[in-house]
Amino acid sequence: MTGDRKRVIVLEDSWARIEWIEIVLRRSGAEVFSTSSVQEFLFEAKRPHVLAVFDHDLGVLLPDGTANSIDGTGEDAAKAYQPCGASALVWSANPSGAARIGKILEEKGVQTTVLAFEDRNLAQMAQGLRAFLEDE
């Protein structure tokens, strides 16, 4: 972490969501690393962080419901993620994928919150993220 700044790593492919979470977290004083690459996310997860944010579907969502991602999904990232004492937030428009990520992380002992990413949840999510950083 940089000085006293809390570090958050984000795996997300939507630039609008990345921009939103970066604004919310940076206003709370956090250092934020965002990527849509599973490999980059896992590399950054080796550095100290207080929160890891996982999206499930990365890349273009195909008509059959699968995602065309560069190097995997959030579920792949969760399987390879090494617990380090950080908490996790799983947000996705894919509820079954988000639930699978949550289960994987919880089985590893990671304190995990799973939320559906919906526009109507944004204010509640922002408040929760700010509260989380204050508690850390």
Backbone as CSV, one residue per row, in Angstrom:
resi,resn,N_x,N_y,N_z,CA_x,CA_y,CA_z,C_x,C_y,C_z
1,MET,0.842,-1.175,0.000,0.000,0.000,0.000,0.884,1.233,0.000
2,THR,0.394,2.286,-0.545,1.139,3.518,-0.636,0.894,4.337,0.619
3,GLY,1.926,4.442,1.485,1.749,5.186,2.728,0.608,4.609,3.536
4,ASP,-0.323,5.485,3.912,-1.489,5.054,4.680,-2.692,4.763,3.794
5,ARG,-2.531,4.852,2.493,-3.652,4.631,1.582,-3.976,3.148,1.503
6,LYS,-5.244,2.852,1.589,-5.712,1.471,1.482,-5.813,1.111,0.014
7,ARG,-5.330,-0.061,-0.335,-5.282,-0.479,-1.731,-6.423,-1.424,-2.049
8,VAL,-7.093,-1.171,-3.163,-8.205,-1.993,-3.632,-7.881,-2.446,-5.051
9,ILE,-8.091,-3.736,-5.319,-7.890,-4.239,-6.677,-9.253,-4.634,-7.246
10,VAL,-9.455,-4.299,-8.514,-10.772,-4.470,-9.143,-10.622,-5.250,-10.445
11,LEU,-11.395,-6.330,-10.574,-11.488,-7.100,-11.816,-12.849,-6.810,-12.425
12,GLU,-12.855,-6.043,-13.491,-14.101,-5.566,-14.093,-13.836,-5.199,-15.548
13,ASP,-14.795,-5.476,-16.434,-14.606,-5.146,-17.840,-15.406,-3.935,-18.306
14,SER,-16.311,-3.451,-17.505,-17.118,-2.291,-17.893,-16.395,-1.011,-17.470
15,TRP,-16.033,-0.192,-18.474,-15.322,1.044,-18.147,-16.182,1.982,-17.314
16,ALA,-17.495,1.960,-17.514,-18.378,2.804,-16.694,-18.328,2.365,-15.238
17,ARG,-18.342,1.070,-14.985,-18.264,0.565,-13.602,-16.898,0.851,-12.995
18,ILE,-15.853,0.684,-13.800,-14.502,0.977,-13.305,-14.400,2.451,-12.920
19,GLU,-14.872,3.317,-13.794,-14.822,4.749,-13.498,-15.610,5.065,-12.225
20,TRP,-16.793,4.462,-12.079,-17.629,4.708,-10.908,-16.914,4.272,-9.631
21,ILE,-16.387,3.046,-9.603,-15.768,2.564,-8.365,-14.480,3.328,-8.064
22,GLU,-13.739,3.716,-9.093,-12.532,4.499,-8.846,-12.866,5.851,-8.222
23,ILE,-13.905,6.498,-8.712,-14.324,7.778,-8.131,-14.720,7.594,-6.667
24,VAL,-15.575,6.608,-6.399,-16.047,6.369,-5.024,-14.883,6.064,-4.092
25,LEU,-14.002,5.165,-4.499,-12.919,4.735,-3.615,-11.840,5.798,-3.452
26,ARG,-11.521,6.493,-4.518,-10.481,7.531,-4.403,-10.952,8.702,-3.552
27,ARG,-12.247,9.002,-3.590,-12.783,10.049,-2.703,-12.637,9.645,-1.243
28,SER,-12.555,8.350,-1.005,-12.369,7.844,0.358,-10.896,7.644,0.685
29,GLY,-10.024,8.041,-0.231,-8.592,7.974,0.031,-7.921,6.673,-0.366
30,ALA,-8.606,5.806,-1.074,-8.024,4.519,-1.452,-7.187,4.633,-2.711
31,GLU,-6.215,3.764,-2.807,-5.463,3.556,-4.042,-6.185,2.433,-4.784
32,VAL,-6.472,2.605,-6.070,-7.269,1.628,-6.813,-6.502,1.140,-8.036
33,PHE,-6.451,-0.178,-8.197,-5.929,-0.786,-9.420,-7.080,-1.527,-10.072
34,SER,-7.376,-1.201,-11.340,-8.480,-1.836,-12.067,-7.965,-2.477,-13.336
35,THR,-8.526,-3.644,-13.660,-8.162,-4.340,-14.886,-9.301,-5.257,-15.314
36,SER,-9.326,-5.598,-16.592,-10.270,-6.607,-17.074,-9.554,-7.920,-17.348
37,SER,-8.277,-7.975,-17.041,-7.461,-9.168,-17.267,-7.314,-9.969,-15.975
38,VAL,-7.669,-11.235,-16.029,-7.507,-12.116,-14.866,-6.041,-12.192,-14.463
39,GLN,-5.155,-12.335,-15.430,-3.728,-12.467,-15.118,-3.171,-11.206,-14.459
40,GLU,-3.540,-10.034,-14.952,-3.094,-8.782,-14.318,-3.645,-8.666,-12.910
41,PHE,-4.919,-9.034,-12.732,-5.559,-8.984,-11.423,-4.809,-9.883,-10.438
42,LEU,-4.518,-11.113,-10.843,-3.828,-12.059,-9.957,-2.409,-11.591,-9.643
43,PHE,-1.744,-10.961,-10.603,-0.422,-10.407,-10.357,-0.509,-9.308,-9.304
44,GLU,-1.467,-8.402,-9.455,-1.640,-7.310,-8.499,-2.097,-7.820,-7.133
45,ALA,-2.792,-8.954,-7.109,-3.262,-9.522,-5.843,-2.110,-10.012,-4.972
46,LYS,-0.930,-10.132,-5.538,0.251,-10.529,-4.753,0.745,-9.376,-3.889
47,ARG,0.361,-8.144,-4.252,0.725,-6.970,-3.457,-0.330,-6.766,-2.366
48,PRO,0.028,-6.147,-1.249,-0.942,-5.927,-0.167,-2.159,-5.134,-0.645
49,HIS,-3.329,-5.577,-0.218,-4.585,-4.895,-0.531,-5.606,-5.230,0.549
50,VAL,-6.608,-4.369,0.723,-7.625,-4.590,1.751,-8.922,-5.126,1.168
51,LEU,-9.107,-4.934,-0.154,-10.342,-5.371,-0.790,-10.052,-5.796,-2.219
52,ALA,-10.646,-6.935,-2.612,-10.586,-7.414,-3.994,-12.017,-7.438,-4.522
53,VAL,-12.245,-6.801,-5.671,-13.571,-6.732,-6.281,-13.576,-7.621,-7.524
54,PHE,-14.551,-8.525,-7.584,-14.648,-9.481,-8.682,-15.933,-9.278,-9.470
55,ASP,-15.813,-9.185,-10.788,-16.951,-9.308,-11.700,-16.838,-10.707,-12.303
56,HIS,-17.960,-11.294,-12.720,-17.892,-12.637,-13.294,-17.589,-12.608,-14.780
57,ASP,-18.480,-12.039,-15.559,-18.349,-12.073,-17.015,-17.439,-10.953,-17.481
58,LEU,-16.337,-11.327,-18.076,-15.358,-10.362,-18.569,-15.308,-10.455,-20.078
59,GLY,-15.420,-9.359,-20.752,-15.407,-9.380,-22.209,-16.811,-9.231,-22.754
60,VAL,-17.003,-9.676,-23.960,-18.279,-9.543,-24.658,-19.195,-10.693,-24.272
61,LEU,-20.413,-10.365,-23.831,-21.387,-11.394,-23.495,-22.012,-11.917,-24.781
62,LEU,-21.933,-13.217,-24.983,-22.433,-13.855,-26.198,-23.897,-14.263,-26.027
63,PRO,-24.604,-14.479,-27.138,-26.030,-14.829,-27.056,-26.330,-16.074,-26.217
64,ASP,-25.387,-17.005,-26.130,-25.631,-18.222,-25.341,-25.404,-18.016,-23.843
65,GLY,-25.070,-16.773,-23.450,-24.896,-16.467,-22.034,-23.461,-16.594,-21.551
66,THR,-22.550,-17.058,-22.401,-21.149,-17.136,-22.012,-20.459,-15.830,-22.376
67,ALA,-19.292,-15.619,-21.799,-18.541,-14.392,-22.084,-17.314,-14.721,-22.910
68,ASN,-17.000,-13.866,-23.835,-15.820,-13.991,-24.673,-14.724,-13.140,-24.039
69,SER,-13.997,-13.721,-23.100,-12.989,-12.946,-22.379,-11.596,-13.253,-22.913
70,ILE,-10.676,-12.385,-22.597,-9.300,-12.538,-23.053,-8.615,-13.693,-22.330
71,ASP,-8.738,-13.732,-21.020,-7.990,-14.735,-20.267,-8.764,-15.327,-19.097
72,GLY,-10.072,-15.424,-19.214,-10.857,-16.088,-18.184,-11.966,-15.223,-17.629
73,THR,-12.597,-15.746,-16.599,-13.711,-15.070,-15.935,-13.332,-14.736,-14.500
74,GLY,-14.220,-14.019,-13.834,-14.010,-13.758,-12.417,-13.967,-15.044,-11.607
75,GLU,-14.685,-16.056,-12.058,-14.653,-17.352,-11.384,-13.260,-17.975,-11.482
76,ASP,-12.625,-17.858,-12.649,-11.249,-18.347,-12.801,-10.308,-17.594,-11.864
77,ALA,-10.520,-16.290,-11.761,-9.685,-15.482,-10.866,-9.878,-15.907,-9.415
78,ALA,-11.124,-16.162,-9.021,-11.405,-16.578,-7.640,-10.732,-17.905,-7.317
79,LYS,-10.738,-18.818,-8.266,-10.100,-20.130,-8.045,-8.608,-19.986,-7.815
80,ALA,-7.965,-19.049,-8.512,-6.521,-18.869,-8.402,-6.117,-17.857,-7.326
81,TYR,-7.063,-17.084,-6.823,-6.784,-16.035,-5.828,-6.247,-16.649,-4.541
82,GLN,-5.177,-16.072,-4.035,-4.585,-16.530,-2.781,-5.006,-15.602,-1.647
83,PRO,-5.733,-16.120,-0.658,-6.178,-15.273,0.452,-4.993,-14.609,1.158
84,CYS,-5.199,-13.345,1.527,-4.123,-12.583,2.156,-4.651,-11.726,3.307
85,GLY,-5.867,-12.010,3.743,-6.464,-11.199,4.797,-7.377,-10.108,4.266
86,ALA,-7.401,-9.929,2.952,-8.291,-8.928,2.349,-9.710,-9.477,2.280
87,SER,-10.659,-8.579,2.237,-12.058,-8.954,2.010,-12.331,-8.928,0.515
88,ALA,-13.495,-9.457,0.130,-13.856,-9.469,-1.286,-15.278,-8.966,-1.469
89,LEU,-15.473,-8.263,-2.571,-16.794,-7.863,-3.026,-16.988,-8.494,-4.393
90,VAL,-18.063,-9.261,-4.531,-18.398,-9.852,-5.821,-19.630,-9.130,-6.324
91,TRP,-19.500,-8.500,-7.488,-20.652,-7.823,-8.074,-20.744,-8.274,-9.518
92,SER,-21.903,-8.586,-9.923,-22.076,-9.051,-11.290,-23.538,-8.992,-11.673
93,ALA,-23.781,-8.801,-12.960,-25.144,-8.899,-13.482,-25.492,-10.365,-13.722
94,ASN,-24.544,-11.250,-13.481,-24.724,-12.689,-13.628,-24.857,-13.287,-12.224
95,PRO,-26.075,-13.442,-11.704,-26.239,-13.876,-10.317,-25.696,-15.270,-10.027
96,SER,-25.819,-16.201,-10.947,-25.309,-17.555,-10.669,-23.784,-17.553,-10.683
97,GLY,-23.189,-16.793,-11.605,-21.732,-16.683,-11.619,-21.207,-16.005,-10.371
98,ALA,-21.874,-14.943,-9.943,-21.469,-14.239,-8.722,-21.561,-15.162,-7.509
99,ALA,-22.618,-15.958,-7.441,-22.781,-16.886,-6.319,-21.656,-17.915,-6.292
100,ARG,-21.243,-18.397,-7.473,-20.145,-19.368,-7.526,-18.836,-18.738,-7.053
101,ILE,-18.582,-17.506,-7.484,-17.369,-16.813,-7.018,-17.419,-16.663,-5.499
102,GLY,-18.560,-16.219,-4.986,-18.698,-16.047,-3.543,-18.414,-17.327,-2.784
103,LYS,-18.937,-18.426,-3.271,-18.724,-19.721,-2.610,-17.248,-20.119,-2.632
104,ILE,-16.595,-19.944,-3.771,-15.176,-20.270,-3.883,-14.360,-19.470,-2.874
105,LEU,-14.615,-18.163,-2.820,-13.849,-17.302,-1.914,-14.144,-17.612,-0.457
106,GLU,-15.408,-17.828,-0.126,-15.763,-18.157,1.257,-15.127,-19.466,1.695
107,GLU,-15.051,-20.449,0.791,-14.399,-21.720,1.119,-12.910,-21.546,1.385
108,LYS,-12.334,-20.475,0.846,-10.929,-20.153,1.098,-10.757,-19.315,2.364
109,GLY,-11.874,-18.974,3.006,-11.817,-18.182,4.226,-11.818,-16.680,4.007
110,VAL,-12.149,-16.247,2.799,-12.178,-14.817,2.493,-13.544,-14.251,2.878
111,GLN,-13.549,-13.184,3.689,-14.805,-12.511,4.029,-15.351,-11.896,2.747
112,THR,-16.527,-12.373,2.317,-17.034,-12.038,0.990,-18.457,-11.500,1.050
113,THR,-18.705,-10.451,0.274,-20.044,-9.909,0.074,-20.384,-10.068,-1.397
114,VAL,-21.552,-10.625,-1.688,-22.007,-10.794,-3.071,-23.202,-9.882,-3.289
115,LEU,-23.104,-9.034,-4.323,-24.182,-8.103,-4.656,-24.494,-8.179,-6.141
116,ALA,-25.761,-8.047,-6.465,-26.136,-7.892,-7.868,-25.772,-6.472,-8.269
117,PHE,-25.106,-6.331,-9.396,-24.768,-4.978,-9.840,-25.941,-4.437,-10.629
118,GLU,-26.646,-3.520,-10.004,-27.800,-2.881,-10.629,-27.722,-1.393,-10.339
119,ASP,-28.156,-0.597,-11.292,-28.106,0.857,-11.116,-28.810,1.301,-9.840
120,ARG,-29.885,0.626,-9.474,-30.626,1.035,-8.278,-29.843,0.763,-6.990
121,ASN,-28.783,-0.040,-7.069,-27.960,-0.352,-5.899,-26.760,0.581,-5.743
122,LEU,-26.523,1.482,-6.687,-25.280,2.252,-6.687,-25.080,3.085,-5.427
123,ALA,-26.084,3.784,-4.977,-25.926,4.609,-3.770,-25.618,3.740,-2.557
124,GLN,-26.316,2.614,-2.434,-26.082,1.690,-1.323,-24.674,1.092,-1.417
125,MET,-24.255,0.756,-2.627,-22.915,0.201,-2.806,-21.846,1.220,-2.464
126,ALA,-22.021,2.461,-2.905,-21.046,3.503,-2.604,-20.927,3.718,-1.098
127,GLN,-22.053,3.757,-0.424,-22.048,3.932,1.024,-21.342,2.762,1.707
128,GLY,-21.621,1.557,1.254,-20.975,0.368,1.822,-19.479,0.352,1.591
129,LEU,-19.040,0.748,0.410,-17.608,0.794,0.111,-16.899,1.818,0.990
130,ARG,-17.498,2.994,1.131,-16.885,4.021,1.986,-16.823,3.553,3.439
131,ALA,-17.893,2.925,3.923,-17.915,2.427,5.298,-16.861,1.347,5.500
132,PHE,-16.716,0.467,4.505,-15.713,-0.585,4.590,-14.313,0.015,4.767
133,LEU,-13.974,0.998,3.949,-12.652,1.607,4.025,-12.434,2.313,5.350
134,GLU,-13.474,2.907,5.913,-13.334,3.568,7.209,-13.077,2.556,8.314
135,ASP,-13.656,1.345,8.187,-13.504,0.313,9.207,-12.166,-0.387,9.157
136,GLU,-11.521,-0.387,7.995,-10.251,-1.110,7.845,-9.149,-0.444,8.626
